[in-house]
Amino acid sequence: MSHHSEAAVGGRYKRALLWVEDHLRWILTLPALAVLAAFFVYPVGRALVLSLYQFDAVGQQFVGLGNYVAILTAGAFWQSLWITAKFMFFAVSLEVGLGIAIAFVLNSQVRFRGLVQTIGLVPLVISPTVVALLWQLLYQNGGVLDSLVAPLTNGPVPWLSDPSIALYALVLPDVWQMTPLVTLIVLAGLQSVPDHVQEAAMMDGAGRMRRLVDVTLPYIKELVVLVLILRVIGTMRVFAKVFVLTRGGPARSTEVISMAMYREAFSYGNYGRASTMALILLLIALAITYAFATVSEVEF
């Protein structure tokens, strides 16, 4: 009897081991899934619930899709979205363009490359709030930037008080801080291109431009698309620099979508509409990511 019991236990033990072996890859992802649930699924679910309620001084009231209708039919929301799109376009274009150019220069065996890469990391480790405070000093009336552009202007430039240039003044701190990220990612891709592939192309008579198009770019294509997605999403949710430098002004000319969300939640106390705007922004970010991956035919 005991022999049969031991055999049964041994059989169950072996079946358990086989089951664990078959499902090991899923079991190992459980910690990551738990983190994902804690930092993504729950906040999104909570925002979804809040978006169905209207908050006011009296309390909260269930309005269903009323917040979505109100946001999507409000001109202020689309204005904030347009301002965010302009900021995203100029910031991402400069960051990716400069980052790729600097990466190619650093990949050409320049002197003190390690030192330059180390110095380039400095902006990345500074918090966006501190970056904004530093640039606030640069933008002061009669400050460093005014001195640099003095030969081209008739006097101090109202960097942050002129609605026509304030948004572009916000782009510069973001470019200064995030261009090194693009450079480091692209440089890593350039250094992964095998030397024998470049040498084979040179032996076939391919010039520098031909090697760039046919050899280098295909190797770094995925990284370029990845960095584009990262910076597009990063600029869509820019907040600290805007909050410190302009608070969305002057005349709401720099009120990006994240600033509008902050105002809706903490100035007006309407957490429902702020959550609605956050969810709409999330959907836009997912759509842009899907579009980039589809058009570029890149799989992550």
Number of C-alpha atoms within 10 A of each C-alpha: 6 7 8 9 10 11 12 12 12 12 12 12 12 12 12 12 13 12 11 13 11 11 11 12 10 10 12 10 10 11 10 10 15 12 11 12 14 11 11 13 14 12 12 16 13 12 20 16 15 22 27 21 23 19 20 13 8 6 8 15 12 15 14 14 12 16 22 20 11 13 17 14 11 11 11 15 19 14 17 22 19 15 19 22 17 17 23 22 15 16 25 27 16 19 26 23 14 17 23 22 16 18 22 16 14 20 15 10 9 10 9 10 14 11 9 12 16 10 12 19 16 11 19 16 10 11 12 20 16 14 20 21 15 12 21 18 12 16 20 16 16 14 14 14 17 20 16 10 13 14 9 9 11 8 13 16 20 17 21 22 15 15 16 14 15 20 26 17 19 21 22 15 20 23 19 17 20 22 25 25 19 26 26 19 18 27 23 14 19 21 14 12 16 12 10 9 13 18 13 12 17 14 10 9 11 16 11 11 10 13 18 14 10 13 17 20 16 12 16 20 15 19 21 18 17 20 19 19 20 15 22 21 20 16 20 22 19 19 22 17 22 22 19 17 21 21 19 23 18 16 10 17 20 31 28 30 28 24 22 22 23 17 18 18 17 11 10 14 16 22 23 28 26 26 25 27 24 20 18 15 18 16 12 14 18 14 12 15 18 13 13 16 17 11 8 12 12 13 7 7
